[in-house]
């Protein structure tokens, strides 16, 4: 032990001497950029990837794993982070929340990873969060979620609820003249919080009416009764936060009930159906609905074209890219930028450096980390096409400030 | 007295239990870092359930596919106490209603529901951890067994109860934390359960309770009650015609299994730091039956080893092959059940134990000639 610290001290002095003597810009020594014992060597740094690749969530989380691996590969091709190649250890959360906690602990305590890119559902994040706070790890969390959280140990690269919802509702009210709304969601925290925010906004800000609000258990497949209620109450907008497999049943039953979604009577506005879900639902079954989120695969900008091309080159040409996949792709890039700004892999220094980090190369355009650890981002409205893609019909003018604890909406 | 002890704890069983105790209380703590040890602690909390299953399924012939319910009830009782302690008004000052658990605040509750109130008290919680599941098990089993519902029907009903309770917990998220469960638990009566030191203490507490439970189960197994259970399993009518009220014994053993599961659930919450409906439902309940089946349902210790083996394999496979591990685990189950219907315990008793005892016999038979030869040289 003594000899180890001695030799590392010697190394440090030697390094300082050599730097001082020759004034050459050398790559800083591992000890200098890592004072907390993370898995950093002179030419590598280890990070963790923690998603479900088995179980019910695998279908959703696979895209995030692919995006994170792509980003890491691209960063390595550019020379890595602080001159170090990124190596990753992948763990499987197995769609099981305690497993997320267990694997987070393994990554932080045993593997000493410098950062973790992972978690998808709120439940998995809630399970892993205490571990990240206890062992002071850094988690880059990609999913759009309900807000009401702001941990010093998490960077939220997806949108929080207000960013995603308010712009969509304003758009429906202004361009489509919507007056009556029907709120529909799966029964768990994200849809409930989202609809709470939506209802307050509709009633207090837009001064319009909510004519119905309903929830169905996760995995529910019988939507006939709610479809009848929608027919009866004739809302202008059905605002939907149904998740997972239930979507397939819901949109097919809508179509079977004779509702033509392209007629926009009512207009269907979802915050949960990305291109990934459409793959399961079938483009022809969902044509004509609108989605409000920050990213669509069809976004017409240069960054995105390059990203889509690289993604398809690596993972196959038939693959689709949804909102969360893109947000997951931002994780490693934001971490790289923060590490380089801090000049260190230390979690505390990375955290300090994070607010204000900008990314001009993001596929969604320009993003910036807010001091509340969420991202400033734009919100777009997409119109579902029969080929399973969205056509972008609207984009917010400005970056929207993240507001995880929205006042007046709680 | 010594006769009584011997009859409930024959030498073989005593040695085996001692070996288990040495393995989990000496060898594991010495050979593992605290992270791995905490994982083993988590597995051991499942072992309580497997132990209960060995009693009620292996000996009593009552297959329950809903042990997760009792595991969950015990775990939730513990979690409610810990959550209330973590939700002091100072800790939750940013909420609209400080002093209530965070998930209640998100669900627009403005006051603590009445059934949460008693969980402010540690004493009440300790009693509730056992009492709530046992009362529930009692109601269920009285309703079933008094009407002579058994076998497959009972298994299906327990499975339905597991499904119902999961839906109830998820649906009532304002009161239960929903899908997310009850997370971010911190202290037990001011004692931080997240530190390494606390994890050691909890691990040894878990081991002690487990060994105690094994001894209790052993006592039940060797008592007259245990022999009646086996008789009931094999020929229920004959026991009934002999004048015994079969249902009472079934109710008792089912409640005992529920109590053991609940104890495991409480230890789980303490060691893992949260509780969620994903331990209550059908899948975890069936997994717990698998632990017991792999270990050998006719063996109490087999259940413990089975739980350790399955979970350890799960962890190792999933760490080494994150995308393929489920197939490996599935193959292991099928292999074990096909090749060794009596599980690990069956393997031990048919292959290893005879050899061991033969080896011991050989050792013993070798000694006397040596002794006599030394005697010879002396004379």
Interface residues (C-beta under 8 A of the other chain):
Chain A: X53 X54 X90 X91 X92 X94 X96 X97 X98 X99 X101 X102 X105 X106 X109 X110 X121 X122 X123 X126 X127 X129 X130 X134 X146 X148 X187 X188 X189 X192 X193 X196 X217 X218 X405 X410
Chain B: X33 X35 X38 X39 X42 X94 X96 X103 X106 X107 X108 X167 X170 X171 X173 X178 X179 X180 X181 X183 X184 X185 X194 X272 X273 X274 X276 X278 X279 X315 X318 X319 X322 X323 X325 X326
